[in-house]
C-alpha cells in the first residue's frame, strides 16, 4: 500500500539541508520517494496525510532500556547503583508475574511511542516469567525493537539459564517479526565466566548481537581489576565477546586501552547520561569515544533510574554534559547529536535500513507540529530547537515500518487508558 505524507519540512539526517514543503511516499514498509512536494504523486496513493507545517525526522532509537521495569518508576530514588539493584530492584523483580510484566512492557512502549522512539533495545529480568507469552504481547504492539532475556548467574544454574535464553532467542529469530533479539548477559559482575562464555556461544550459533552492561561505575571497575586483574572491557575480550556485534551499555569508566579496544573491535556504546547522573555513576566521555572512532548511541535506561523514556531530554542532556565537562560549546553540535540518537543507534542494534530518511530505507519517522508551541519559535531555527528545546511531548505522529501507530498523539495500536489502569493495579500487588 502506498501512503503519502506531504507539505511538511523534512529533516532527513542523511544531509544537513532541510527539505522545505516536502513529501514522503511509503510503499508497504519502505520509503519509495522523499523530496519536494509533487501534487501528481498523490494520485497513486491509497492513504494521504496532509502534515502541513509539521517537522518530520527519523524516529529515535533508544539503544538501552528495560521495558519490563516501567512499573518501578520512582522506586529507590537517590541510591548508588549496586545497593539500588540488590536492595530495591532485584527483590521487587522477583515478585513479577507474566501479566504484570506484559502490562509494564506495554506501558513503556506507550511512553516510547508518544515521545518519538520507533526502535528500542531491551533486556529484561526473566525470573518467574513466561518469556514466550511476553514476546507475543510485545510483538503485537506495532513497535520495533530488540527484546532480550537477561542472563544472570543464580540458583537455577548456568546451564539451565543458558538453555532458556537460547530457546527464546531462537524462537524470536525464527519468527521474523518487528521484534528481534540479542543475547544479553546482565554484566561481568552478575554472570559467572561460564555463563558469559555460554552467552558468546549462543550469539555465535544464532548469529545475534551481544548486549551487556559494562564499566558503569568505579566500583565495577575496581572489583573487576581485583578479581580478574583487568578491566571489564578487556576481561570480555578474553572471553571472545567481540566475535559478534556488541552493544555495551554505559561505558562511564574506561581506560585509554579500553577505548582503543572498543574502536578496534567495532563495539558500540549505549550512552545513558541521565541514568548515570541519577545513580551517581558519573559522566561517560563520549567526546573521547567519538574522537577514537567508537560508535556511540543514546539511551534512557529504565524509568526506575531516569525516570522517563524521553529521548529528546536524553539527547539534550548528553550534549550539554559534554559541553560543560570539556568546557567547550563546540562539543556535540545539534546535527551530530541527532544522528547519535537515530543512525548511530540503528547501527549499534544491527538495523542497516533505518535511522535516516532515504529512499529504500524503512519508513520509521515521527512528526512534530511546532505552530502552537511557543518554545519551538521562531520556526526558522528548527534544527536548533529539535535538540535544545523540543521534548517528547511535542511529538504528534509516529510511523513504524510504514504503519501509522500514532496520529495527532492518539495511539492506534495500544489502549493507553487500560494500560494506565492495569499498571496501577499491578503496582499494588508488589
TORKOL-4160 file (C-alpha; in steps of 0.2 Angstrom, whole numbers, padded with zeros to 4 digits, m for minus):
430
<pt num="1" X="0000" Y="0000" Z="0000"/>
<pt num="2" X="0006" Y="0017" Z="m0004"/>
<pt num="3" X="0004" Y="0032" Z="0008"/>
<pt num="4" X="0009" Y="0050" Z="0006"/>
<pt num="5" X="0014" Y="0062" Z="0020"/>
<pt num="6" X="0016" Y="0079" Z="0012"/>
<pt num="7" X="0018" Y="0098" Z="0014"/>
<pt num="8" X="0030" Y="0095" Z="0029"/>
<pt num="9" X="0048" Y="0101" Z="0032"/>
<pt num="10" X="0059" Y="0085" Z="0032"/>
<pt num="11" X="0075" Y="0083" Z="0042"/>
<pt num="12" X="0082" Y="0068" Z="0033"/>
<pt num="13" X="0098" Y="0067" Z="0044"/>
<pt num="14" X="0106" Y="0060" Z="0028"/>
<pt num="15" X="0110" Y="0078" Z="0024"/>
<pt num="16" X="0110" Y="0094" Z="0035"/>
<pt num="17" X="0099" Y="0103" Z="0022"/>
<pt num="18" X="0080" Y="0103" Z="0027"/>
<pt num="19" X="0068" Y="0098" Z="0013"/>
<pt num="20" X="0055" Y="0113" Z="0014"/>
<pt num="21" X="0037" Y="0109" Z="0009"/>
<pt num="22" X="0042" Y="0091" Z="0007"/>
<pt num="23" X="0034" Y="0074" Z="0004"/>
<pt num="24" X="0037" Y="0056" Z="0009"/>
<pt num="25" X="0029" Y="0042" Z="0000"/>
<pt num="26" X="0029" Y="0025" Z="0008"/>
<pt num="27" X="0026" Y="0008" Z="m0001"/>
<pt num="28" X="0022" Y="m0005" Z="0012"/>
<pt num="29" X="0037" Y="m0004" Z="0025"/>
<pt num="30" X="0049" Y="0006" Z="0014"/>
<pt num="31" X="0051" Y="0024" Z="0009"/>
<pt num="32" X="0048" Y="0025" Z="m0010"/>
<pt num="33" X="0050" Y="0044" Z="m0013"/>
<pt num="34" X="0057" Y="0058" Z="m0002"/>
<pt num="35" X="0059" Y="0076" Z="m0009"/>
<pt num="36" X="0049" Y="0091" Z="m0014"/>
<pt num="37" X="0030" Y="0091" Z="m0014"/>
<pt num="38" X="0023" Y="0085" Z="m0031"/>
<pt num="39" X="0004" Y="0085" Z="m0031"/>
<pt num="40" X="0003" Y="0072" Z="m0045"/>
<pt num="41" X="0011" Y="0059" Z="m0034"/>
<pt num="42" X="m0004" Y="0059" Z="m0023"/>
<pt num="43" X="m0015" Y="0051" Z="m0036"/>
<pt num="44" X="m0006" Y="0034" Z="m0034"/>
<pt num="45" X="m0008" Y="0034" Z="m0015"/>
<pt num="46" X="m0021" Y="0024" Z="m0006"/>
<pt num="47" X="m0019" Y="0035" Z="0010"/>
<pt num="48" X="m0014" Y="0053" Z="0011"/>
<pt num="49" X="m0009" Y="0063" Z="0026"/>
<pt num="50" X="m0008" Y="0082" Z="0025"/>
<pt num="51" X="0006" Y="0086" Z="0038"/>
<pt num="52" X="0006" Y="0105" Z="0033"/>
<pt num="53" X="0018" Y="0114" Z="0044"/>
<pt num="54" X="0024" Y="0099" Z="0053"/>
<pt num="55" X="0043" Y="0094" Z="0055"/>
<pt num="56" X="0047" Y="0076" Z="0051"/>
<pt num="57" X="0063" Y="0067" Z="0056"/>
<pt num="58" X="0069" Y="0049" Z="0058"/>
<pt num="59" X="0061" Y="0040" Z="0073"/>
<pt num="60" X="0073" Y="0040" Z="0088"/>
<pt num="61" X="0082" Y="0024" Z="0093"/>
<pt num="62" X="0083" Y="0020" Z="0112"/>
<pt num="63" X="0098" Y="0009" Z="0112"/>
<pt num="64" X="0097" Y="0003" Z="0130"/>
<pt num="65" X="0081" Y="0001" Z="0140"/>
<pt num="66" X="0072" Y="m0011" Z="0152"/>
<pt num="67" X="0054" Y="m0010" Z="0147"/>
<pt num="68" X="0048" Y="m0023" Z="0160"/>
<pt num="69" X="0054" Y="m0011" Z="0174"/>
<pt num="70" X="0042" Y="0003" Z="0169"/>
<pt num="71" X="0031" Y="m0001" Z="0184"/>
<pt num="72" X="0046" Y="0003" Z="0195"/>
<pt num="73" X="0046" Y="0022" Z="0191"/>
<pt num="74" X="0050" Y="0031" Z="0207"/>
<pt num="75" X="0057" Y="0016" Z="0217"/>
<pt num="76" X="0074" Y="0018" Z="0225"/>
<pt num="77" X="0077" Y="0036" Z="0221"/>
<pt num="78" X="0094" Y="0044" Z="0227"/>
<pt num="79" X="0104" Y="0027" Z="0229"/>
<pt num="80" X="0120" Y="0021" Z="0221"/>
<pt num="81" X="0119" Y="0008" Z="0208"/>
<pt num="82" X="0124" Y="m0008" Z="0217"/>
<pt num="83" X="0113" Y="m0005" Z="0233"/>
<pt num="84" X="0099" Y="0001" Z="0222"/>
<pt num="85" X="0100" Y="m0016" Z="0212"/>
<pt num="86" X="0102" Y="m0028" Z="0227"/>
<pt num="87" X="0091" Y="m0019" Z="0240"/>
<pt num="88" X="0077" Y="m0012" Z="0229"/>
<pt num="89" X="0076" Y="m0018" Z="0210"/>
<pt num="90" X="0080" Y="m0036" Z="0211"/>
<pt num="91" X="0069" Y="m0041" Z="0226"/>
<pt num="92" X="0054" Y="m0032" Z="0218"/>
<pt num="93" X="0058" Y="m0040" Z="0201"/>
<pt num="94" X="0057" Y="m0057" Z="0209"/>
<pt num="95" X="0039" Y="m0054" Z="0213"/>
<pt num="96" X="0034" Y="m0050" Z="0195"/>
<pt num="97" X="0021" Y="m0061" Z="0186"/>
<pt num="98" X="0020" Y="m0063" Z="0167"/>
<pt num="99" X="0004" Y="m0052" Z="0167"/>
<pt num="100" X="0012" Y="m0038" Z="0177"/>
<pt num="101" X="0027" Y="m0039" Z="0165"/>
<pt num="102" X="0016" Y="m0038" Z="0150"/>
<pt num="103" X="0007" Y="m0023" Z="0157"/>
<pt num="104" X="0023" Y="m0014" Z="0162"/>
<pt num="105" X="0031" Y="m0018" Z="0145"/>
<pt num="106" X="0016" Y="m0010" Z="0136"/>
<pt num="107" X="0017" Y="0005" Z="0147"/>
<pt num="108" X="0035" Y="0008" Z="0142"/>
<pt num="109" X="0030" Y="0006" Z="0123"/>
<pt num="110" X="0016" Y="0018" Z="0125"/>
<pt num="111" X="0029" Y="0030" Z="0133"/>
<pt num="112" X="0041" Y="0027" Z="0119"/>
<pt num="113" X="0029" Y="0029" Z="0105"/>
<pt num="114" X="0022" Y="0045" Z="0112"/>
<pt num="115" X="0039" Y="0053" Z="0114"/>
<pt num="116" X="0046" Y="0048" Z="0097"/>
<pt num="117" X="0055" Y="0032" Z="0099"/>
<pt num="118" X="0052" Y="0020" Z="0085"/>
<pt num="119" X="0066" Y="0007" Z="0089"/>
<pt num="120" X="0072" Y="0001" Z="0106"/>
<pt num="121" X="0085" Y="m0011" Z="0113"/>
<pt num="122" X="0079" Y="m0020" Z="0129"/>
<pt num="123" X="0085" Y="m0033" Z="0141"/>
<pt num="124" X="0073" Y="m0039" Z="0155"/>
<pt num="125" X="0074" Y="m0050" Z="0170"/>
<pt num="126" X="0066" Y="m0066" Z="0166"/>
<pt num="127" X="0064" Y="m0073" Z="0184"/>
<pt num="128" X="0046" Y="m0080" Z="0186"/>
<pt num="129" X="0040" Y="m0075" Z="0168"/>
<pt num="130" X="0033" Y="m0085" Z="0153"/>
<pt num="131" X="0045" Y="m0077" Z="0141"/>
<pt num="132" X="0036" Y="m0083" Z="0126"/>
<pt num="133" X="0020" Y="m0075" Z="0131"/>
<pt num="134" X="0029" Y="m0059" Z="0135"/>
<pt num="135" X="0037" Y="m0059" Z="0117"/>
<pt num="136" X="0020" Y="m0062" Z="0109"/>
<pt num="137" X="0012" Y="m0047" Z="0119"/>
<pt num="138" X="0026" Y="m0035" Z="0114"/>
<pt num="139" X="0026" Y="m0041" Z="0096"/>
<pt num="140" X="0008" Y="m0036" Z="0095"/>
<pt num="141" X="0011" Y="m0018" Z="0099"/>
<pt num="142" X="0017" Y="m0012" Z="0082"/>
<pt num="143" X="0033" Y="m0006" Z="0090"/>
<pt num="144" X="0050" Y="m0011" Z="0083"/>
<pt num="145" X="0065" Y="m0017" Z="0093"/>
<pt num="146" X="0076" Y="m0030" Z="0102"/>
<pt num="147" X="0068" Y="m0039" Z="0117"/>
<pt num="148" X="0081" Y="m0049" Z="0126"/>
<pt num="149" X="0081" Y="m0062" Z="0140"/>
<pt num="150" X="0094" Y="m0056" Z="0153"/>
<pt num="151" X="0106" Y="m0070" Z="0159"/>
<pt num="152" X="0111" Y="m0069" Z="0177"/>
<pt num="153" X="0120" Y="m0082" Z="0187"/>
<pt num="154" X="0108" Y="m0089" Z="0201"/>
<pt num="155" X="0102" Y="m0104" Z="0210"/>
<pt num="156" X="0094" Y="m0110" Z="0194"/>
<pt num="157" X="0111" Y="m0115" Z="0187"/>
<pt num="158" X="0121" Y="m0108" Z="0172"/>
<pt num="159" X="0116" Y="m0122" Z="0160"/>
<pt num="160" X="0098" Y="m0120" Z="0163"/>
<pt num="161" X="0098" Y="m0102" Z="0161"/>
<pt num="162" X="0108" Y="m0103" Z="0145"/>
<pt num="163" X="0096" Y="m0116" Z="0138"/>
<pt num="164" X="0081" Y="m0105" Z="0142"/>
<pt num="165" X="0090" Y="m0089" Z="0134"/>
<pt num="166" X="0094" Y="m0100" Z="0119"/>
<pt num="167" X="0077" Y="m0106" Z="0116"/>
<pt num="168" X="0068" Y="m0089" Z="0117"/>
<pt num="169" X="0081" Y="m0081" Z="0106"/>
<pt num="170" X="0080" Y="m0095" Z="0093"/>
<pt num="171" X="0061" Y="m0093" Z="0094"/>
<pt num="172" X="0061" Y="m0074" Z="0091"/>
<pt num="173" X="0074" Y="m0075" Z="0077"/>
<pt num="174" X="0064" Y="m0088" Z="0068"/>
<pt num="175" X="0048" Y="m0078" Z="0070"/>
<pt num="176" X="0054" Y="m0064" Z="0059"/>
<pt num="177" X="0043" Y="m0051" Z="0067"/>
<pt num="178" X="0046" Y="m0032" Z="0071"/>
<pt num="179" X="0053" Y="m0038" Z="0087"/>
<pt num="180" X="0071" Y="m0046" Z="0086"/>
<pt num="181" X="0083" Y="m0051" Z="0100"/>
<pt num="182" X="0100" Y="m0051" Z="0106"/>
<pt num="183" X="0110" Y="m0062" Z="0119"/>
<pt num="184" X="0110" Y="m0051" Z="0135"/>
<pt num="185" X="0121" Y="m0057" Z="0149"/>
<pt num="186" X="0117" Y="m0044" Z="0163"/>
<pt num="187" X="0135" Y="m0039" Z="0167"/>
<pt num="188" X="0153" Y="m0046" Z="0170"/>
<pt num="189" X="0149" Y="m0045" Z="0189"/>
<pt num="190" X="0132" Y="m0054" Z="0189"/>
<pt num="191" X="0137" Y="m0068" Z="0177"/>
<pt num="192" X="0150" Y="m0082" Z="0180"/>
<pt num="193" X="0164" Y="m0084" Z="0167"/>
<pt num="194" X="0154" Y="m0100" Z="0162"/>
<pt num="195" X="0138" Y="m0090" Z="0159"/>
<pt num="196" X="0147" Y="m0076" Z="0149"/>
<pt num="197" X="0156" Y="m0090" Z="0138"/>
<pt num="198" X="0139" Y="m0098" Z="0135"/>
<pt num="199" X="0132" Y="m0081" Z="0130"/>
<pt num="200" X="0145" Y="m0079" Z="0117"/>
<pt num="201" X="0142" Y="m0097" Z="0111"/>
<pt num="202" X="0123" Y="m0094" Z="0109"/>
<pt num="203" X="0127" Y="m0077" Z="0100"/>
<pt num="204" X="0138" Y="m0086" Z="0088"/>
<pt num="205" X="0126" Y="m0101" Z="0085"/>
<pt num="206" X="0111" Y="m0089" Z="0081"/>
<pt num="207" X="0121" Y="m0075" Z="0074"/>
<pt num="208" X="0115" Y="m0062" Z="0086"/>
<pt num="209" X="0122" Y="m0047" Z="0094"/>
<pt num="210" X="0128" Y="m0046" Z="0112"/>
<pt num="211" X="0121" Y="m0033" Z="0124"/>
<pt num="212" X="0128" Y="m0031" Z="0141"/>
<pt num="213" X="0131" Y="m0018" Z="0155"/>
<pt num="214" X="0149" Y="m0013" Z="0156"/>
<pt num="215" X="0160" Y="m0001" Z="0165"/>
<pt num="216" X="0146" Y="0008" Z="0173"/>
<pt num="217" X="0154" Y="0013" Z="0190"/>
<pt num="218" X="0171" Y="0015" Z="0198"/>
<pt num="219" X="0166" Y="0001" Z="0210"/>
<pt num="220" X="0163" Y="m0011" Z="0195"/>
<pt num="221" X="0180" Y="m0006" Z="0188"/>
<pt num="222" X="0189" Y="m0008" Z="0204"/>
<pt num="223" X="0181" Y="m0025" Z="0208"/>
<pt num="224" X="0185" Y="m0032" Z="0191"/>
<pt num="225" X="0203" Y="m0026" Z="0192"/>
<pt num="226" X="0204" Y="m0035" Z="0209"/>
<pt num="227" X="0196" Y="m0051" Z="0203"/>
<pt num="228" X="0202" Y="m0053" Z="0186"/>
<pt num="229" X="0217" Y="m0041" Z="0185"/>
<pt num="230" X="0210" Y="m0032" Z="0170"/>
<pt num="231" X="0196" Y="m0020" Z="0166"/>
<pt num="232" X="0178" Y="m0026" Z="0161"/>
<pt num="233" X="0181" Y="m0021" Z="0143"/>
<pt num="234" X="0197" Y="m0031" Z="0142"/>
<pt num="235" X="0190" Y="m0046" Z="0153"/>
<pt num="236" X="0176" Y="m0048" Z="0140"/>
<pt num="237" X="0189" Y="m0048" Z="0126"/>
<pt num="238" X="0197" Y="m0063" Z="0134"/>
<pt num="239" X="0180" Y="m0072" Z="0133"/>
<pt num="240" X="0179" Y="m0069" Z="0114"/>
<pt num="241" X="0165" Y="m0057" Z="0117"/>
<pt num="242" X="0169" Y="m0046" Z="0102"/>
<pt num="243" X="0167" Y="m0060" Z="0089"/>
<pt num="244" X="0149" Y="m0055" Z="0087"/>
<pt num="245" X="0142" Y="m0037" Z="0086"/>
<pt num="246" X="0142" Y="m0030" Z="0104"/>
<pt num="247" X="0132" Y="m0016" Z="0112"/>
<pt num="248" X="0140" Y="m0010" Z="0129"/>
<pt num="249" X="0128" Y="m0001" Z="0140"/>
<pt num="250" X="0136" Y="0014" Z="0149"/>
<pt num="251" X="0155" Y="0014" Z="0147"/>
<pt num="252" X="0157" Y="0028" Z="0160"/>
<pt num="253" X="0173" Y="0022" Z="0167"/>
<pt num="254" X="0185" Y="0017" Z="0153"/>
<pt num="255" X="0204" Y="0017" Z="0151"/>
<pt num="256" X="0213" Y="0023" Z="0135"/>
<pt num="257" X="0216" Y="0005" Z="0132"/>
<pt num="258" X="0198" Y="0001" Z="0133"/>
<pt num="259" X="0193" Y="0015" Z="0121"/>
<pt num="260" X="0206" Y="0009" Z="0108"/>
<pt num="261" X="0200" Y="m0009" Z="0110"/>
<pt num="262" X="0181" Y="m0004" Z="0108"/>
<pt num="263" X="0186" Y="0005" Z="0092"/>
<pt num="264" X="0197" Y="m0009" Z="0085"/>
<pt num="265" X="0183" Y="m0022" Z="0088"/>
<pt num="266" X="0169" Y="m0011" Z="0082"/>
<pt num="267" X="0159" Y="m0012" Z="0098"/>
<pt num="268" X="0145" Y="0001" Z="0101"/>
<pt num="269" X="0142" Y="0011" Z="0117"/>
<pt num="270" X="0124" Y="0015" Z="0123"/>
<pt num="271" X="0126" Y="0031" Z="0132"/>
<pt num="272" X="0114" Y="0034" Z="0146"/>
<pt num="273" X="0118" Y="0051" Z="0153"/>
<pt num="274" X="0103" Y="0054" Z="0164"/>
<pt num="275" X="0103" Y="0037" Z="0172"/>
<pt num="276" X="0122" Y="0039" Z="0175"/>
<pt num="277" X="0119" Y="0055" Z="0184"/>
<pt num="278" X="0104" Y="0050" Z="0194"/>
<pt num="279" X="0113" Y="0035" Z="0201"/>
<pt num="280" X="0129" Y="0045" Z="0204"/>
<pt num="281" X="0139" Y="0034" Z="0192"/>
<pt num="282" X="0147" Y="0048" Z="0183"/>
<pt num="283" X="0148" Y="0055" Z="0166"/>
<pt num="284" X="0154" Y="0045" Z="0151"/>
<pt num="285" X="0166" Y="0054" Z="0140"/>
<pt num="286" X="0158" Y="0052" Z="0123"/>
<pt num="287" X="0168" Y="0065" Z="0115"/>
<pt num="288" X="0183" Y="0055" Z="0118"/>
<pt num="289" X="0174" Y="0039" Z="0111"/>
<pt num="290" X="0169" Y="0049" Z="0096"/>
<pt num="291" X="0186" Y="0055" Z="0093"/>
<pt num="292" X="0193" Y="0037" Z="0094"/>
<pt num="293" X="0180" Y="0032" Z="0081"/>
<pt num="294" X="0169" Y="0022" Z="0093"/>
<pt num="295" X="0150" Y="0021" Z="0088"/>
<pt num="296" X="0140" Y="0030" Z="0102"/>
<pt num="297" X="0122" Y="0029" Z="0103"/>
<pt num="298" X="0109" Y="0037" Z="0115"/>
<pt num="299" X="0098" Y="0028" Z="0128"/>
<pt num="300" X="0087" Y="0031" Z="0143"/>
<pt num="301" X="0090" Y="0016" Z="0153"/>
<pt num="302" X="0074" Y="0011" Z="0163"/>
<pt num="303" X="0062" Y="0023" Z="0171"/>
<pt num="304" X="0067" Y="0017" Z="0188"/>
<pt num="305" X="0084" Y="0026" Z="0186"/>
<pt num="306" X="0079" Y="0040" Z="0174"/>
<pt num="307" X="0064" Y="0042" Z="0177"/>
<pt num="308" X="0056" Y="0044" Z="0160"/>
<pt num="309" X="0059" Y="0037" Z="0142"/>
<pt num="310" X="0060" Y="0054" Z="0133"/>
<pt num="311" X="0075" Y="0053" Z="0121"/>
<pt num="312" X="0074" Y="0072" Z="0117"/>
<pt num="313" X="0078" Y="0075" Z="0135"/>
<pt num="314" X="0092" Y="0062" Z="0134"/>
<pt num="315" X="0100" Y="0070" Z="0119"/>
<pt num="316" X="0100" Y="0087" Z="0126"/>
<pt num="317" X="0107" Y="0081" Z="0142"/>
<pt num="318" X="0121" Y="0072" Z="0133"/>
<pt num="319" X="0125" Y="0087" Z="0123"/>
<pt num="320" X="0126" Y="0099" Z="0137"/>
<pt num="321" X="0136" Y="0087" Z="0148"/>
<pt num="322" X="0150" Y="0086" Z="0135"/>
<pt num="323" X="0150" Y="0105" Z="0133"/>
<pt num="324" X="0151" Y="0108" Z="0152"/>
<pt num="325" X="0164" Y="0094" Z="0156"/>
<pt num="326" X="0175" Y="0099" Z="0142"/>
<pt num="327" X="0172" Y="0117" Z="0144"/>
<pt num="328" X="0169" Y="0119" Z="0125"/>
<pt num="329" X="0152" Y="0124" Z="0117"/>
<pt num="330" X="0158" Y="0117" Z="0101"/>
<pt num="331" X="0156" Y="0099" Z="0108"/>
<pt num="332" X="0142" Y="0089" Z="0102"/>
<pt num="333" X="0133" Y="0101" Z="0090"/>
<pt num="334" X="0114" Y="0098" Z="0086"/>
<pt num="335" X="0116" Y="0088" Z="0070"/>
<pt num="336" X="0129" Y="0076" Z="0077"/>
<pt num="337" X="0119" Y="0073" Z="0092"/>
<pt num="338" X="0103" Y="0070" Z="0082"/>
<pt num="339" X="0112" Y="0057" Z="0072"/>
<pt num="340" X="0118" Y="0048" Z="0088"/>
<pt num="341" X="0100" Y="0046" Z="0093"/>
<pt num="342" X="0095" Y="0039" Z="0076"/>
<pt num="343" X="0108" Y="0032" Z="0064"/>
<pt num="344" X="0121" Y="0028" Z="0077"/>
<pt num="345" X="0108" Y="0019" Z="0087"/>
<pt num="346" X="0101" Y="0009" Z="0072"/>
<pt num="347" X="0119" Y="0004" Z="0068"/>
<pt num="348" X="0123" Y="m0002" Z="0086"/>
<pt num="349" X="0107" Y="m0013" Z="0085"/>
<pt num="350" X="0111" Y="m0020" Z="0068"/>
<pt num="351" X="0097" Y="m0011" Z="0058"/>
<pt num="352" X="0106" Y="m0006" Z="0042"/>
<pt num="353" X="0090" Y="0001" Z="0034"/>
<pt num="354" X="0083" Y="0014" Z="0047"/>
<pt num="355" X="0090" Y="0029" Z="0056"/>
<pt num="356" X="0089" Y="0041" Z="0041"/>
<pt num="357" X="0075" Y="0046" Z="0029"/>
<pt num="358" X="0081" Y="0040" Z="0012"/>
<pt num="359" X="0073" Y="0030" Z="m0002"/>
<pt num="360" X="0074" Y="0012" Z="0000"/>
<pt num="361" X="0075" Y="0013" Z="0019"/>
<pt num="362" X="0062" Y="0008" Z="0031"/>
<pt num="363" X="0048" Y="0020" Z="0034"/>
<pt num="364" X="0052" Y="0024" Z="0053"/>
<pt num="365" X="0048" Y="0043" Z="0056"/>
<pt num="366" X="0040" Y="0055" Z="0068"/>
<pt num="367" X="0032" Y="0072" Z="0066"/>
<pt num="368" X="0031" Y="0087" Z="0077"/>
<pt num="369" X="0019" Y="0101" Z="0075"/>
<pt num="370" X="0028" Y="0117" Z="0081"/>
<pt num="371" X="0015" Y="0130" Z="0076"/>
<pt num="372" X="0006" Y="0131" Z="0093"/>
<pt num="373" X="0021" Y="0129" Z="0103"/>
<pt num="374" X="0030" Y="0144" Z="0110"/>
<pt num="375" X="0045" Y="0135" Z="0115"/>
<pt num="376" X="0048" Y="0130" Z="0096"/>
<pt num="377" X="0048" Y="0148" Z="0090"/>
<pt num="378" X="0055" Y="0156" Z="0079"/>
<pt num="379" X="0051" Y="0142" Z="0066"/>
<pt num="380" X="0067" Y="0146" Z="0056"/>
<pt num="381" X="0078" Y="0139" Z="0069"/>
<pt num="382" X="0071" Y="0122" Z="0069"/>
<pt num="383" X="0087" Y="0112" Z="0068"/>
<pt num="384" X="0092" Y="0120" Z="0085"/>
<pt num="385" X="0075" Y="0118" Z="0093"/>
<pt num="386" X="0075" Y="0099" Z="0089"/>
<pt num="387" X="0090" Y="0097" Z="0101"/>
<pt num="388" X="0089" Y="0111" Z="0113"/>
<pt num="389" X="0070" Y="0115" Z="0115"/>
<pt num="390" X="0059" Y="0100" Z="0110"/>
<pt num="391" X="0053" Y="0087" Z="0121"/>
<pt num="392" X="0044" Y="0070" Z="0119"/>
<pt num="393" X="0028" Y="0078" Z="0122"/>
<pt num="394" X="0029" Y="0088" Z="0106"/>
<pt num="395" X="0029" Y="0073" Z="0095"/>
<pt num="396" X="0012" Y="0072" Z="0085"/>
<pt num="397" X="0013" Y="0057" Z="0074"/>
<pt num="398" X="0023" Y="0041" Z="0073"/>
<pt num="399" X="0026" Y="0029" Z="0058"/>
<pt num="400" X="0034" Y="0012" Z="0061"/>
<pt num="401" X="0038" Y="0001" Z="0047"/>
<pt num="402" X="0026" Y="0011" Z="0036"/>
<pt num="403" X="0012" Y="0009" Z="0048"/>
<pt num="404" X="0004" Y="0024" Z="0057"/>
<pt num="405" X="0005" Y="0019" Z="0075"/>
<pt num="406" X="0001" Y="0037" Z="0082"/>
<pt num="407" X="m0010" Y="0051" Z="0074"/>
<pt num="408" X="m0011" Y="0068" Z="0082"/>
<pt num="409" X="m0005" Y="0060" Z="0099"/>
<pt num="410" X="m0018" Y="0046" Z="0099"/>
<pt num="411" X="m0011" Y="0029" Z="0099"/>
<pt num="412" X="m0019" Y="0017" Z="0086"/>
<pt num="413" X="m0011" Y="0000" Z="0092"/>
<pt num="414" X="m0012" Y="0001" Z="0111"/>
<pt num="415" X="m0026" Y="0005" Z="0123"/>
<pt num="416" X="m0017" Y="0018" Z="0134"/>
<pt num="417" X="m0031" Y="0021" Z="0146"/>
<pt num="418" X="m0032" Y="0002" Z="0150"/>
<pt num="419" X="m0014" Y="0001" Z="0152"/>
<pt num="420" X="m0013" Y="0015" Z="0164"/>
<pt num="421" X="m0027" Y="0007" Z="0175"/>
<pt num="422" X="m0018" Y="m0010" Z="0174"/>
<pt num="423" X="m0001" Y="m0003" Z="0179"/>
<pt num="424" X="m0008" Y="0005" Z="0195"/>
<pt num="425" X="m0017" Y="m0011" Z="0199"/>
<pt num="426" X="m0002" Y="m0022" Z="0197"/>
<pt num="427" X="0009" Y="m0010" Z="0207"/>
<pt num="428" X="m0002" Y="m0013" Z="0222"/>
<pt num="429" X="0002" Y="m0031" Z="0221"/>
<pt num="430" X="0021" Y="m0029" Z="0224"/>
